[in-house]
Amino acid sequence: MNSTDGDSGYASAGAAASAQDLSDLPVLVRSFRSEDLPACRKLYVEGLLGGRLAENDTGLDIDDIDSAYMKTPGNHFWVTETTEQADGAAGQVVGMIGVQHHEAGVGEIRRLRVRSDVRRRGVGSHLIETALRYCQEHGYLKITLDTFMDREPAIKLFEKFRFRHSRTRNISGKDLMYFYLDLYSQDERPREQS
């Protein structure tokens, strides 16, 4: 919604209502199924910066999510699907995330994507929460991920979940930022006393 929408002149009230509506997208995070592959490929391609593969990425895991994530122990892949609509229309895949396990005690979050028209509606948070829960259940002590500096909303999301920036490296003129989260150092928050 832009400030010229509507007749009332209450653009800020309309924007606030719109923002509130955006926070309540009914979604289900579930494990990847083979029929999700076309939607995942589309999300992947839409998320490429400048429409091109980065120098450090082959994209081969997206071509075979089943082998790269679902059939490899310690790895997993999820999609976020909108819930069935009131008119009976089926849900749509609007987000995805994967976890890969390459070294002892470490999980890597990969392929976080949220369809552009549903961003800032909690989809990314649901996906991160699911991936972190999986990592905890599998005893991973450290979680890593990377993203390009151009993805400011993603960086803010990672910071919300207390990921820490560890280093930055330049790849083909773009800054790739590396983040980590130590699960073993997560302190329980003290409960409020009544």
N, C-alpha and C positions, 0 to 999 in steps of 0.2 A: 504494500500500500504506500502511495506517495502522498505528500502533503496537499495535493490538489484533489484528492478523492473525496467525494461526498459534498453535501451542500452546507453542512452545519458550521464549518470553520473550526471544528474541534479535532484537528488532525492529531494532536498529541493523545487525546483520549482514545481515538480510533486506533492509533498505533499501539497504545497500551493494551487495548482489547485484543488486537491482532497478536501481539507478543504473548499474551496469556493463552490464546488459542493454539499458538505454535508449541507451547510446552506440553500439550496433552495429546500428542499423536499416538493412537493406540497401535502398539507393535508387539510382535512376538519374536524373540531371538531363539533360533533353532539351529540345529546342525545342518550343514550343507547336504543337499541331495543332488543327484546328477542332473535333474531337470532344472536346477538353479543356474547351471553353467552359462547359458546365454545372458542372463541378467547380470551375473558376476563379471563376465567379459565386458559387458557394456559399462558397468560401474568402473571397472579398471581403466578402460580406454578414456572415459569421460574424466577420470582423475589424473590423467597424464598432464604434467605441466607442459604447456606449449604443444600438446598433442603428440609428443614424442617420448620414446623410452629414454630414460636417463642412462648415462654411460655405465652406471653400476647396476643396471637392471636388465634382465633378459625377458622377464614376463613368462617364462616357461612354466612356472608353478600355476599360473592362471589357466594355461591351456590344459592342465591335467590336475585339477584341484584334488580329485579323488586319490591319486597316487601321492601327490606332494604333501597332503595334509591328513586325509581320512584313513589311509592304509599304512601310515608310518607311525609307529608307536611314539607317543609323546607329542605328536602334532595334532591339530584339530582346526576346523574351519566352520564358521557360523555365518548365517545370513539373518538380517532383520527383515521381517515381513510385516506389512500392514495387516491388521486383522480384517476379517471378512466384513464387507460393507453392508449397510442396512438393506440395500437393494439385492443382496445375495452375490454381488461381484466378489471374485476371489481376491485374496490379498496379493500385494505386489512386493517383490524384493526391493528394498530401498537402502540396504546397507550390507556391509560384509566386513569380516575380520578373520585373521588366522593367527595361530601360534605355531611356531616351529621350534624344535629342540635340537640344537646342534652340539652343545657341550654340557657336561655334567652340571646340574643345578641351575641352568640358565634357559629361560624361554625367550623367544623373540616374537614380538607382536609385529605382524605383517599385514599388508593389504587392507588397512582400515580405509573404507570408502563409505560415504553417505551420499545418496542422490541429492543433487543440488537444490531441488525444490522442497526438500524436507530437512535441510540443515537447520541447526539451532532449535531443534525440537526434541532433544534428548536421545536421539537415535545413537549418536556416537558414544554417549555416556553408557547406554545399555550394552553396547558392544564391548567397550573397554572393561566394564564390570564383569561381563561374562568371561572375557579372556583372562582377567586377573584371578577370578575364582577358579578357573581351570588350572592356572599355574600354581595356585596355592594347593589345590587338591593333588597335584602331581609333585609336590615338594620342591618346586623351583625356588631358589633363594633370590635370584636376580632376574629381572625382566628388562630386556633391551628393546629399543625401537629407534628408527630414524625417520626424519622427514626433512623436506626442503624448507628453508627459511621463508619462502613465499607462502607457506601454508600457515599463516598466523592463527586462524581459528583452531587448527589441529594442535598447534603449540600450546595455546591456552587450555585446550582440553587436557593435554598431557600434564601440564602444570597443575590443573585442578586435581588430578589424581596423584600428585606429588612426585611425578617423574622429575629427575634432575638432569640438566644439560651437562654432558660430560666433555664433548669436544665438537668442533665444526671443521669440516674439510670442504674444499672447493672442488666441485666436479663440473667441468665444462662451463665455468663461469657462474655456477649457482652454488650457494652455500648449503651443504647437507649437514644437518644438526643431528647429533647422536644423544639419546636420552637413556636413562636407566632408572630402575626402581628396585631398591633392596627390600624384599618382602620380609626378611628376617629381622629387619630393624624397625618394622612398623610397630609403634607403641600403641597399646590400647588407650583410647581416650578415657580419662577418668570420668566416672558417672557422676552426674550432679546429685548432691545430697538434698533430700527434701526436708 
